[in-house]
Amino acid sequence: MDAKEQLTTLRKRIDEIDGQLIPLFGERMDVSLRVAEVKVRENMPIQNASREQAVVDRAASLAGEDLRSEASLLMRTMIALSREYQRSKMFRRETPLLAPARSPAKGDVACVFQGLPGAWSEQALIKLFPDASRAHVDYFEDVFLAVREKRARYGVVAIENSQTGAIGETYDLLRKYGCFIVGRTWIHIRQCLLAPAGTALSDVREVLSHPEGFRQCGRFLRGRGWDLTACRNTAVAAETAARSGDGRTAAIGSRRAAEVNGLVVLSPDIMDAENNRTSFVVIATEPEYDEKSDLISITFSTAHRAGALCETLMPFMAQNINLLRIESRPSSSPDSYRFFAELAGNILDADIRSTLKQAAAACEYFEVIGCYNNT
């Protein structure tokens, strides 16, 4: 028998085994539902940790030494699936997902960004809202305040860099001010070394930048012996370098920052990675989405126990929904974290809504904070 025939025979046997497994799986799920009905009727908790551990231990002992860990994982997965099935059948409460969408504003709409003209966030705003009225503020939190107080319809803030990762402050402020994400874009970051006209590279003694700029340009800066001074953002760094006028102070920033502040580019494209990009989100006080929206952001917290996060994410795996990224942030409670996740999909899709409700049922807290497009 050649390899092809062997594979055909073995796969046929797998199909036969699966034909026995699936009916048994369905029977087990039906019995677990009846168990849950008894617990609800008698006002007993759905989850019984000691009983679940006993089931796992028994499965491991039946499997033998070689498959003990695999059998334990299989049974824990089975228990989690049973719990989700019980919730979906017995607790059909409507979980609030996302408020109705308002219509996006167009044309000369008021927008706010953090930094000064020439900042990367301004460039993201121009890309997203080319005809908008632009205002700038000093800090990330000021952007959220301006939107919350309706001094601006939209705010644009950085949320992730392809080199240095997530910007935790943005996630924290999203929940602090109850804002929604209504748009997102990526900007290619081409950091340059900027200085007043007439400055030579050998003249530089101090370099100004946002800390992210220093991290993104580590190889260029290493070993040069320059003093590195942190600023609120790279646009502020460029403005400060322009005001210094001493020929010894340079800044890391964009070519636009150089143009705005009358600086020259001493060294172009000094980033460690050529594909350095930063993601910016648009925030608003109300959600805005339509049938073309393809991204959803959620935030949630789970119980502090083994497998709780896995239970929350399992519905997405079961429905083949792509989870694009997940971040964790400390919460106010000890040993507790709040998670932020982004997934592919549209809140208007019935399967997506059903999956989100199943995930919410496994959480202590769950909220959708946006459905939007990646521009």
C-alpha positions as a Markdown table, in Angstrom:
| # | Residue | x | y | z |
|---|---|---|---|---|
| 1 | Met | 0.0 | 0.0 | 0.0 |
| 2 | Asp | 1.5 | 3.3 | -1.0 |
| 3 | Ala | 1.4 | 6.6 | 1.0 |
| 4 | Lys | -1.6 | 7.9 | -0.8 |
| 5 | Glu | -3.6 | 4.8 | -0.1 |
| 6 | Gln | -2.5 | 4.7 | 3.5 |
| 7 | Leu | -3.6 | 8.3 | 4.0 |
| 8 | Thr | -7.0 | 7.6 | 2.4 |
| 9 | Thr | -7.5 | 4.7 | 4.7 |
| 10 | Leu | -6.5 | 6.6 | 7.9 |
| 11 | Arg | -8.6 | 9.6 | 7.0 |
| 12 | Lys | -11.6 | 7.4 | 6.4 |
| 13 | Arg | -11.1 | 6.0 | 9.9 |
| 14 | Ile | -10.9 | 9.5 | 11.3 |
| 15 | Asp | -14.2 | 10.4 | 9.6 |
| 16 | Glu | -15.7 | 7.3 | 11.2 |
| 17 | Ile | -14.5 | 8.3 | 14.6 |
| 18 | Asp | -15.8 | 11.8 | 14.1 |
| 19 | Gly | -19.1 | 10.3 | 13.2 |
| 20 | Gln | -19.3 | 8.8 | 16.6 |
| 21 | Leu | -17.9 | 11.8 | 18.5 |
| 22 | Ile | -20.3 | 14.4 | 17.2 |
| 23 | Pro | -23.5 | 12.7 | 18.3 |
| 24 | Leu | -21.9 | 12.1 | 21.7 |
| 25 | Phe | -20.9 | 15.7 | 21.9 |
| 26 | Gly | -24.5 | 16.8 | 21.1 |
| 27 | Glu | -25.8 | 14.4 | 23.8 |
| 28 | Arg | -23.3 | 15.8 | 26.3 |
| 29 | Met | -24.4 | 19.3 | 25.6 |
| 30 | Asp | -28.1 | 18.4 | 26.0 |
| 31 | Val | -27.4 | 16.8 | 29.3 |
| 32 | Ser | -25.3 | 19.8 | 30.5 |
| 33 | Leu | -28.3 | 22.0 | 29.6 |
| 34 | Arg | -30.6 | 19.9 | 31.8 |
| 35 | Val | -28.0 | 20.2 | 34.6 |
| 36 | Ala | -28.2 | 24.0 | 34.3 |
| 37 | Glu | -32.0 | 23.9 | 34.3 |
| 38 | Val | -31.9 | 22.1 | 37.6 |
| 39 | Lys | -29.4 | 24.6 | 39.0 |
| 40 | Val | -31.4 | 27.6 | 38.0 |
| 41 | Arg | -34.6 | 26.0 | 39.4 |
| 42 | Glu | -32.9 | 25.4 | 42.7 |
| 43 | Asn | -31.1 | 28.7 | 42.7 |
| 44 | Met | -27.7 | 27.1 | 42.6 |
| 45 | Pro | -24.6 | 28.7 | 40.9 |
| 46 | Ile | -24.0 | 27.6 | 37.3 |
| 47 | Gln | -20.3 | 27.1 | 37.8 |
| 48 | Asn | -18.9 | 24.5 | 40.2 |
| 49 | Ala | -15.2 | 24.7 | 40.3 |
| 50 | Ser | -14.6 | 21.5 | 42.3 |
| 51 | Arg | -16.9 | 19.4 | 40.1 |
| 52 | Glu | -15.2 | 20.8 | 36.9 |
| 53 | Gln | -11.8 | 19.9 | 38.3 |
| 54 | Ala | -13.0 | 16.4 | 39.1 |
| 55 | Val | -14.2 | 15.9 | 35.6 |
| 56 | Val | -10.9 | 17.1 | 34.2 |
| 57 | Asp | -8.9 | 14.8 | 36.6 |
| 58 | Arg | -11.0 | 11.8 | 35.6 |
| 59 | Ala | -10.5 | 12.4 | 31.9 |
| 60 | Ala | -6.8 | 12.7 | 32.4 |
| 61 | Ser | -6.6 | 9.4 | 34.3 |
| 62 | Leu | -8.6 | 7.6 | 31.6 |
| 63 | Ala | -6.4 | 8.9 | 28.8 |
| 64 | Gly | -3.1 | 7.5 | 30.1 |
| 65 | Glu | 0.3 | 9.1 | 30.6 |
| 66 | Asp | 1.0 | 10.0 | 27.0 |
| 67 | Leu | -2.2 | 12.0 | 26.5 |
| 68 | Arg | -2.9 | 13.2 | 30.0 |
| 69 | Ser | -2.3 | 17.0 | 29.3 |
| 70 | Glu | -4.1 | 16.8 | 26.0 |
| 71 | Ala | -7.1 | 15.1 | 27.6 |
| 72 | Ser | -7.2 | 17.8 | 30.3 |
| 73 | Leu | -7.2 | 20.6 | 27.7 |
| 74 | Leu | -9.9 | 18.8 | 25.7 |
| 75 | Met | -12.1 | 18.5 | 28.8 |
| 76 | Arg | -11.6 | 22.0 | 29.9 |
| 77 | Thr | -12.6 | 23.2 | 26.4 |
| 78 | Met | -15.6 | 20.9 | 26.6 |
| 79 | Ile | -16.7 | 22.4 | 29.9 |
| 80 | Ala | -16.2 | 26.0 | 28.6 |
| 81 | Leu | -18.3 | 25.1 | 25.6 |
| 82 | Ser | -21.0 | 23.6 | 27.8 |
| 83 | Arg | -21.1 | 26.8 | 29.9 |
| 84 | Glu | -21.4 | 29.0 | 26.9 |
| 85 | Tyr | -24.2 | 26.7 | 25.5 |
| 86 | Gln | -26.1 | 27.0 | 28.8 |
| 87 | Arg | -25.8 | 30.7 | 28.8 |
| 88 | Ser | -27.0 | 31.1 | 25.2 |
| 89 | Lys | -30.0 | 28.9 | 25.8 |
| 90 | Met | -31.1 | 30.0 | 29.2 |
| 91 | Phe | -30.1 | 33.6 | 29.6 |
| 92 | Arg | -31.3 | 35.4 | 26.6 |
| 93 | Arg | -31.0 | 38.8 | 28.1 |
| 94 | Glu | -30.3 | 41.6 | 25.7 |
| 95 | Thr | -26.7 | 42.8 | 26.3 |
| 96 | Pro | -26.3 | 46.4 | 25.2 |
| 97 | Leu | -23.8 | 46.5 | 22.4 |
| 98 | Leu | -23.7 | 49.9 | 20.7 |
| 99 | Ala | -26.0 | 52.8 | 20.5 |
| 100 | Pro | -27.6 | 53.7 | 17.2 |
| 101 | Ala | -25.2 | 55.5 | 14.9 |
| 102 | Arg | -25.4 | 59.2 | 14.1 |
| 103 | Ser | -24.5 | 60.5 | 10.6 |
| 104 | Pro | -20.8 | 61.4 | 10.1 |
| 105 | Ala | -20.1 | 65.2 | 9.8 |
| 106 | Lys | -18.6 | 66.4 | 6.6 |
| 107 | Gly | -16.8 | 69.5 | 5.3 |
| 108 | Asp | -15.7 | 72.3 | 7.7 |
| 109 | Val | -16.1 | 70.3 | 10.9 |
| 110 | Ala | -14.3 | 71.2 | 14.1 |
| 111 | Cys | -11.4 | 68.8 | 14.9 |
| 112 | Val | -8.7 | 68.8 | 17.5 |
| 113 | Phe | -5.3 | 67.1 | 17.7 |
| 114 | Gln | -2.6 | 66.9 | 20.3 |
| 115 | Gly | 0.6 | 68.8 | 19.6 |
| 116 | Leu | 1.5 | 71.8 | 17.4 |
| 117 | Pro | 1.2 | 72.3 | 13.6 |
| 118 | Gly | 3.7 | 69.8 | 12.1 |
| 119 | Ala | 2.8 | 67.0 | 14.6 |
| 120 | Trp | 2.2 | 63.5 | 13.2 |
| 121 | Ser | -1.3 | 63.7 | 14.7 |
| 122 | Glu | -2.0 | 66.8 | 12.6 |
| 123 | Gln | -1.0 | 64.9 | 9.5 |
| 124 | Ala | -3.4 | 62.1 | 10.4 |
| 125 | Leu | -6.1 | 64.7 | 10.9 |
| 126 | Ile | -5.4 | 66.3 | 7.5 |
| 127 | Lys | -5.6 | 62.8 | 5.9 |
| 128 | Leu | -8.9 | 62.0 | 7.5 |
| 129 | Phe | -10.6 | 65.4 | 7.4 |
| 130 | Pro | -8.8 | 67.5 | 4.7 |
| 131 | Asp | -11.5 | 70.3 | 4.9 |
| 132 | Ala | -11.8 | 70.5 | 8.7 |
| 133 | Ser | -11.1 | 73.4 | 11.0 |
| 134 | Arg | -8.1 | 72.3 | 13.0 |
| 135 | Ala | -7.3 | 73.2 | 16.6 |
| 136 | His | -4.4 | 71.9 | 18.7 |
| 137 | Val | -4.0 | 71.2 | 22.4 |
| 138 | Asp | -1.1 | 70.3 | 24.6 |
| 139 | Tyr | -2.0 | 66.8 | 26.0 |
| 140 | Phe | -3.9 | 63.7 | 25.0 |
| 141 | Glu | -6.4 | 64.3 | 27.8 |
| 142 | Asp | -7.1 | 67.8 | 26.4 |
| 143 | Val | -8.3 | 66.2 | 23.2 |
| 144 | Phe | -10.8 | 64.1 | 25.0 |
| 145 | Leu | -11.9 | 67.1 | 27.1 |
| 146 | Ala | -12.5 | 69.1 | 24.0 |
| 147 | Val | -14.6 | 66.4 | 22.4 |
| 148 | Arg | -16.5 | 65.6 | 25.6 |
| 149 | Glu | -17.3 | 69.3 | 26.1 |
| 150 | Lys | -18.4 | 69.6 | 22.4 |
| 151 | Arg | -15.7 | 72.2 | 21.6 |
| 152 | Ala | -14.8 | 69.8 | 18.7 |
| 153 | Arg | -16.8 | 67.2 | 16.9 |
| 154 | Tyr | -13.8 | 64.9 | 16.5 |
| 155 | Gly | -10.5 | 64.3 | 18.1 |
| 156 | Val | -7.5 | 62.5 | 16.6 |
| 157 | Val | -5.1 | 60.7 | 18.9 |
| 158 | Ala | -2.3 | 58.1 | 18.5 |
| 159 | Ile | -3.1 | 54.6 | 19.7 |
| 160 | Glu | -0.4 | 52.3 | 18.4 |
| 161 | Asn | 3.1 | 52.4 | 16.8 |
| 162 | Ser | 4.4 | 49.5 | 14.7 |
| 163 | Gln | 7.7 | 49.5 | 16.6 |
| 164 | Thr | 6.9 | 50.4 | 20.1 |
| 165 | Gly | 3.4 | 49.0 | 20.4 |
| 166 | Ala | 0.2 | 50.3 | 22.0 |
| 167 | Ile | -0.2 | 53.7 | 23.6 |
| 168 | Gly | -1.8 | 52.8 | 26.9 |
| 169 | Glu | -2.8 | 56.4 | 27.8 |
| 170 | Thr | -5.3 | 56.5 | 24.9 |
| 171 | Tyr | -7.0 | 53.3 | 26.0 |
| 172 | Asp | -7.3 | 54.6 | 29.6 |
| 173 | Leu | -8.8 | 57.9 | 28.4 |
| 174 | Leu | -11.3 | 56.2 | 26.1 |
| 175 | Arg | -13.0 | 54.7 | 29.2 |
| 176 | Lys | -12.4 | 57.7 | 31.5 |
| 177 | Tyr | -14.3 | 60.0 | 29.1 |
| 178 | Gly | -16.7 | 57.5 | 27.6 |
| 179 | Cys | -15.8 | 58.3 | 24.0 |
| 180 | Phe | -16.2 | 56.1 | 21.0 |
| 181 | Ile | -13.8 | 55.3 | 18.2 |
| 182 | Val | -15.4 | 56.3 | 14.9 |
| 183 | Gly | -12.4 | 56.0 | 12.5 |
| 184 | Arg | -8.8 | 54.9 | 12.2 |
| 185 | Thr | -5.8 | 55.5 | 9.9 |
| 186 | Trp | -2.1 | 54.7 | 9.7 |
| 187 | Ile | 0.6 | 57.3 | 9.0 |
| 188 | His | 4.0 | 56.3 | 7.8 |
| 189 | Ile | 6.5 | 58.0 | 10.3 |
| 190 | Arg | 9.6 | 59.3 | 8.6 |
| 191 | Gln | 11.5 | 60.8 | 11.4 |
| 192 | Cys | 14.3 | 63.3 | 10.5 |
| 193 | Leu | 16.9 | 65.2 | 12.5 |
| 194 | Leu | 16.0 | 68.9 | 12.2 |
| 195 | Ala | 18.0 | 72.0 | 13.1 |
| 196 | Pro | 18.2 | 75.7 | 12.5 |
| 197 | Ala | 19.7 | 76.7 | 9.1 |
| 198 | Gly | 23.5 | 76.7 | 9.1 |
| 199 | Thr | 23.8 | 74.0 | 11.7 |
| 200 | Ala | 26.2 | 71.1 | 10.9 |
| 201 | Leu | 25.8 | 67.6 | 12.3 |
| 202 | Ser | 29.1 | 68.1 | 14.2 |
| 203 | Asp | 27.7 | 71.2 | 16.0 |
| 204 | Val | 24.8 | 69.3 | 17.6 |
| 205 | Arg | 25.0 | 68.8 | 21.4 |
| 206 | Glu | 21.4 | 68.3 | 22.4 |
| 207 | Val | 18.5 | 66.6 | 20.6 |
| 208 | Leu | 14.8 | 67.2 | 21.5 |
| 209 | Ser | 12.0 | 64.7 | 20.9 |
| 210 | His | 9.0 | 62.9 | 22.3 |
| 211 | Pro | 10.2 | 59.8 | 24.1 |
| 212 | Glu | 8.6 | 57.7 | 21.3 |
| 213 | Gly | 10.9 | 59.5 | 18.8 |
| 214 | Phe | 14.0 | 58.5 | 20.8 |
| 215 | Arg | 12.9 | 54.9 | 20.9 |
| 216 | Gln | 12.1 | 54.8 | 17.2 |
| 217 | Cys | 15.6 | 56.3 | 16.3 |
| 218 | Gly | 17.7 | 54.4 | 18.8 |
| 219 | Arg | 20.3 | 53.1 | 16.4 |
| 220 | Phe | 20.9 | 56.6 | 14.9 |
| 221 | Leu | 21.3 | 58.2 | 18.3 |
| 222 | Arg | 23.4 | 55.5 | 19.9 |
| 223 | Gly | 27.1 | 56.4 | 20.6 |
| 224 | Arg | 26.8 | 60.0 | 19.6 |
| 225 | Gly | 27.0 | 61.4 | 23.1 |
| 226 | Trp | 24.2 | 63.9 | 22.6 |
| 227 | Asp | 22.0 | 65.0 | 25.5 |
| 228 | Leu | 18.4 | 63.7 | 24.8 |
| 229 | Thr | 15.7 | 66.0 | 26.2 |
| 230 | Ala | 12.1 | 64.8 | 26.2 |
| 231 | Cys | 9.2 | 67.0 | 24.9 |
| 232 | Arg | 5.4 | 66.6 | 24.8 |
| 233 | Asn | 5.7 | 65.7 | 21.1 |
| 234 | Thr | 8.0 | 66.1 | 18.1 |
| 235 | Ala | 6.3 | 69.3 | 16.9 |
| 236 | Val | 7.0 | 70.9 | 20.3 |
| 237 | Ala | 10.6 | 69.7 | 20.0 |
| 238 | Ala | 10.9 | 71.3 | 16.5 |
| 239 | Glu | 9.5 | 74.6 | 17.7 |
| 240 | Thr | 11.9 | 74.6 | 20.7 |
| 241 | Ala | 14.9 | 73.9 | 18.5 |
| 242 | Ala | 13.9 | 76.7 | 16.2 |
| 243 | Arg | 13.7 | 79.1 | 19.1 |
| 244 | Ser | 17.0 | 78.1 | 20.6 |
| 245 | Gly | 19.0 | 79.7 | 17.8 |
| 246 | Asp | 22.3 | 78.5 | 19.2 |
| 247 | Gly | 23.2 | 76.0 | 16.4 |
| 248 | Arg | 23.7 | 73.3 | 19.1 |
| 249 | Thr | 20.1 | 72.1 | 19.5 |
| 250 | Ala | 18.4 | 69.7 | 17.1 |
| 251 | Ala | 15.1 | 67.9 | 17.1 |
| 252 | Ile | 13.6 | 64.7 | 15.9 |
| 253 | Gly | 10.4 | 65.4 | 13.8 |
| 254 | Ser | 8.8 | 65.4 | 10.4 |
| 255 | Arg | 9.6 | 67.3 | 7.3 |
| 256 | Arg | 6.4 | 69.3 | 7.8 |
| 257 | Ala | 7.6 | 70.3 | 11.3 |
| 258 | Ala | 10.8 | 71.5 | 9.7 |
| 259 | Glu | 8.8 | 73.6 | 7.1 |
| 260 | Val | 6.5 | 75.0 | 9.8 |
| 261 | Asn | 9.3 | 76.1 | 12.0 |
| 262 | Gly | 11.9 | 77.2 | 9.4 |
| 263 | Leu | 14.3 | 74.4 | 10.1 |
| 264 | Val | 16.5 | 72.3 | 7.8 |
| 265 | Val | 16.8 | 68.5 | 7.6 |
| 266 | Leu | 20.2 | 67.5 | 8.8 |
| 267 | Ser | 19.6 | 63.7 | 8.5 |
| 268 | Pro | 16.5 | 62.3 | 6.8 |
| 269 | Asp | 14.8 | 59.0 | 7.6 |
| 270 | Ile | 16.7 | 58.2 | 10.8 |
| 271 | Met | 14.2 | 55.5 | 12.1 |
| 272 | Asp | 15.3 | 52.1 | 13.1 |
| 273 | Ala | 12.7 | 50.5 | 10.9 |
| 274 | Glu | 11.7 | 51.7 | 7.4 |
| 275 | Asn | 8.1 | 50.5 | 7.8 |
| 276 | Asn | 7.6 | 52.6 | 11.0 |
| 277 | Arg | 3.9 | 53.5 | 11.2 |
| 278 | Thr | 1.6 | 55.0 | 13.8 |
| 279 | Ser | -2.1 | 54.3 | 14.0 |
| 280 | Phe | -4.4 | 57.2 | 14.9 |
| 281 | Val | -8.0 | 56.9 | 16.0 |
| 282 | Val | -10.8 | 59.4 | 15.6 |
| 283 | Ile | -12.9 | 59.8 | 18.8 |
| 284 | Ala | -16.4 | 61.2 | 19.3 |
| 285 | Thr | -19.1 | 61.4 | 21.9 |
| 286 | Glu | -21.4 | 59.1 | 19.9 |
| 287 | Pro | -20.8 | 56.1 | 17.6 |
| 288 | Glu | -20.8 | 56.5 | 13.9 |
| 289 | Tyr | -21.0 | 53.4 | 11.6 |
| 290 | Asp | -22.7 | 52.0 | 8.6 |
| 291 | Glu | -22.8 | 48.8 | 6.5 |
| 292 | Lys | -19.3 | 49.5 | 5.2 |
| 293 | Ser | -17.7 | 49.6 | 8.6 |
| 294 | Asp | -15.2 | 46.7 | 9.0 |
| 295 | Leu | -13.6 | 47.0 | 12.4 |
| 296 | Ile | -15.0 | 46.7 | 15.9 |
| 297 | Ser | -13.3 | 47.7 | 19.2 |
| 298 | Ile | -14.4 | 46.2 | 22.5 |
| 299 | Thr | -13.3 | 46.5 | 26.1 |
| 300 | Phe | -14.0 | 44.0 | 28.8 |
| 301 | Ser | -12.9 | 42.5 | 32.1 |
| 302 | Thr | -13.1 | 38.9 | 33.3 |
| 303 | Ala | -13.2 | 37.0 | 36.6 |
| 304 | His | -9.8 | 36.5 | 38.2 |
| 305 | Arg | -9.5 | 32.7 | 37.5 |
| 306 | Ala | -7.9 | 30.3 | 35.1 |
| 307 | Gly | -9.5 | 30.1 | 31.7 |
| 308 | Ala | -11.7 | 33.2 | 32.1 |
| 309 | Leu | -10.1 | 35.1 | 29.2 |
| 310 | Cys | -10.2 | 31.9 | 27.1 |
| 311 | Glu | -14.0 | 31.6 | 27.7 |
| 312 | Thr | -14.5 | 35.2 | 26.5 |
| 313 | Leu | -12.5 | 34.7 | 23.3 |
| 314 | Met | -13.9 | 31.2 | 22.5 |
| 315 | Pro | -17.1 | 32.5 | 20.8 |
| 316 | Phe | -15.0 | 34.5 | 18.3 |
| 317 | Met | -13.0 | 31.3 | 17.4 |
| 318 | Ala | -16.2 | 29.3 | 17.1 |
| 319 | Gln | -17.6 | 31.8 | 14.6 |
| 320 | Asn | -14.3 | 32.2 | 12.7 |
| 321 | Ile | -14.1 | 35.9 | 13.6 |
| 322 | Asn | -10.6 | 37.3 | 13.3 |
| 323 | Leu | -9.3 | 38.9 | 16.5 |
| 324 | Leu | -6.8 | 41.5 | 15.2 |
| 325 | Arg | -5.2 | 42.5 | 18.5 |
| 326 | Ile | -5.7 | 42.5 | 22.2 |
| 327 | Glu | -4.2 | 44.8 | 24.9 |
| 328 | Ser | -4.5 | 44.7 | 28.7 |
| 329 | Arg | -4.5 | 47.6 | 31.0 |
| 330 | Pro | -4.5 | 47.6 | 34.9 |
| 331 | Ser | -7.8 | 48.4 | 36.5 |
| 332 | Ser | -8.6 | 49.9 | 39.8 |
| 333 | Ser | -8.9 | 46.5 | 41.5 |
| 334 | Pro | -5.8 | 44.6 | 42.6 |
| 335 | Asp | -4.9 | 41.6 | 40.4 |
| 336 | Ser | -7.5 | 42.8 | 37.9 |
| 337 | Tyr | -7.1 | 43.9 | 34.3 |
| 338 | Arg | -9.2 | 45.5 | 31.6 |
| 339 | Phe | -8.8 | 44.2 | 28.1 |
| 340 | Phe | -9.2 | 46.1 | 24.8 |
| 341 | Ala | -9.6 | 44.1 | 21.6 |
| 342 | Glu | -10.1 | 44.8 | 17.9 |
| 343 | Leu | -11.8 | 42.4 | 15.6 |
| 344 | Ala | -12.9 | 42.2 | 12.0 |
| 345 | Gly | -16.6 | 42.6 | 11.5 |
| 346 | Asn | -19.6 | 44.9 | 11.4 |
| 347 | Ile | -22.0 | 45.5 | 14.4 |
| 348 | Leu | -24.9 | 45.4 | 11.9 |
| 349 | Asp | -24.2 | 41.7 | 11.1 |
| 350 | Ala | -26.5 | 39.4 | 13.1 |
| 351 | Asp | -23.8 | 36.7 | 13.6 |
| 352 | Ile | -21.4 | 39.3 | 14.9 |
| 353 | Arg | -24.0 | 40.7 | 17.4 |
| 354 | Ser | -24.8 | 37.1 | 18.5 |
| 355 | Thr | -21.1 | 36.4 | 19.1 |
| 356 | Leu | -20.5 | 39.6 | 21.0 |
| 357 | Lys | -23.5 | 38.7 | 23.3 |
| 358 | Gln | -22.0 | 35.3 | 23.9 |
| 359 | Ala | -18.6 | 36.9 | 24.8 |
| 360 | Ala | -20.3 | 39.5 | 27.0 |
| 361 | Ala | -22.1 | 36.7 | 29.0 |
| 362 | Ala | -18.7 | 35.3 | 30.0 |
| 363 | Cys | -17.4 | 38.7 | 31.3 |
| 364 | Glu | -17.8 | 40.7 | 34.4 |
| 365 | Tyr | -17.9 | 43.8 | 32.3 |
| 366 | Phe | -18.2 | 44.2 | 28.5 |
| 367 | Glu | -18.7 | 47.2 | 26.2 |
| 368 | Val | -18.4 | 47.9 | 22.5 |
| 369 | Ile | -16.5 | 51.2 | 22.0 |
| 370 | Gly | -16.7 | 51.5 | 18.3 |
| 371 | Cys | -17.5 | 50.2 | 14.8 |
| 372 | Tyr | -15.6 | 52.0 | 12.1 |
| 373 | Asn | -13.4 | 51.9 | 9.0 |
| 374 | Asn | -9.7 | 51.8 | 8.7 |
| 375 | Thr | -8.9 | 54.5 | 6.2 |
